Amino acid sequence: MIKCPVCSELLEQLTTVHCQKVHGVTKQHVIEQYGKPTPLFMEFAAKFAESTPVIRQRDFANSQLLTDRIRSRNRKFHSDR
């Protein structure tokens, strides 16, 4: 997952379609103007690695479950109880 450098939308990858539909410019123009998209996991890993240099198996499994939930097309959200 990455964040779009313009709108901070979470994306699998920065695409020409996203850049043209949402921002009205080409992908190359977005990269030149705003820089490359930020990998979301790398920000987390950089901060986390300072305190814990080894990623535990439980943390890896939780990360995989979260990624599967984010990518799921039929996820349901809980409403207020």
C-alpha positions as CSV (number, residue, x, y, z in Angstrom):
1,M,0.0,0.0,0.0
2,I,1.2,3.5,-0.8
3,K,-0.1,7.0,-0.2
4,C,-0.7,9.3,-3.2
5,P,1.6,12.2,-2.9
6,V,-1.2,14.7,-3.8
7,C,-4.3,13.5,-2.0
8,S,-2.9,10.9,0.5
9,E,-5.3,8.3,-0.8
10,L,-4.3,4.7,0.0
11,L,-3.5,2.8,-3.3
12,E,-2.0,-0.5,-4.3
13,Q,0.1,1.6,-6.8
14,L,0.1,5.0,-8.3
15,T,-1.6,4.7,-11.7
16,T,-2.1,6.9,-14.7
17,V,-5.8,6.4,-14.4
18,H,-5.9,7.7,-10.8
19,C,-3.7,10.7,-11.6
20,Q,-5.8,11.7,-14.6
21,K,-9.3,11.1,-13.1
22,V,-8.6,12.6,-9.7
23,H,-6.0,15.2,-10.3
24,G,-6.3,15.9,-14.0
25,V,-2.6,15.4,-14.8
26,T,-0.3,12.6,-15.9
27,K,1.4,10.2,-13.6
28,Q,4.8,11.6,-14.6
29,H,3.7,15.2,-13.8
30,V,2.5,14.1,-10.3
31,I,5.9,12.4,-9.6
32,E,7.8,15.4,-10.9
33,Q,5.7,17.9,-9.0
34,Y,5.1,16.1,-5.7
35,G,7.7,13.3,-5.6
36,K,7.3,9.6,-5.5
37,P,4.5,8.0,-3.5
38,T,5.2,7.0,0.1
39,P,5.1,3.3,0.9
40,L,2.8,3.0,3.9
41,F,4.5,0.0,5.5
42,M,8.0,1.4,5.2
43,E,7.0,4.4,7.4
44,F,5.6,2.0,10.0
45,A,8.6,-0.3,9.8
46,A,11.1,2.6,10.1
47,K,9.5,3.8,13.3
48,F,9.0,0.3,14.7
49,A,12.5,-0.9,13.9
50,E,14.0,1.7,16.2
51,S,12.5,0.0,19.3
52,T,12.2,-3.6,18.1
53,P,14.7,-4.7,15.5
54,V,13.1,-8.1,14.9
55,I,9.5,-8.4,13.7
56,R,7.8,-11.2,15.7
57,Q,5.7,-13.8,14.0
58,R,2.5,-12.5,15.7
59,D,3.2,-9.0,14.3
60,F,3.7,-10.4,10.8
61,A,0.5,-12.4,11.0
62,N,-1.5,-9.4,12.3
63,S,-0.1,-7.3,9.4
64,Q,-1.2,-9.9,6.9
65,L,-4.7,-10.1,8.4
66,L,-4.9,-6.3,8.3
67,T,-3.8,-6.2,4.7
68,D,-6.3,-8.9,3.7
69,R,-9.1,-6.9,5.4
70,I,-8.1,-3.7,3.7
71,R,-8.0,-5.4,0.3
72,S,-11.3,-7.3,0.8
73,R,-14.1,-6.1,-1.5
74,N,-16.9,-7.4,0.8
75,R,-15.8,-6.1,4.2
76,K,-18.4,-5.0,6.6
77,F,-18.0,-2.2,9.1
78,H,-19.7,-2.3,12.5
79,S,-22.3,0.4,13.1
80,D,-22.8,2.2,16.5
81,R,-24.2,-0.1,19.0
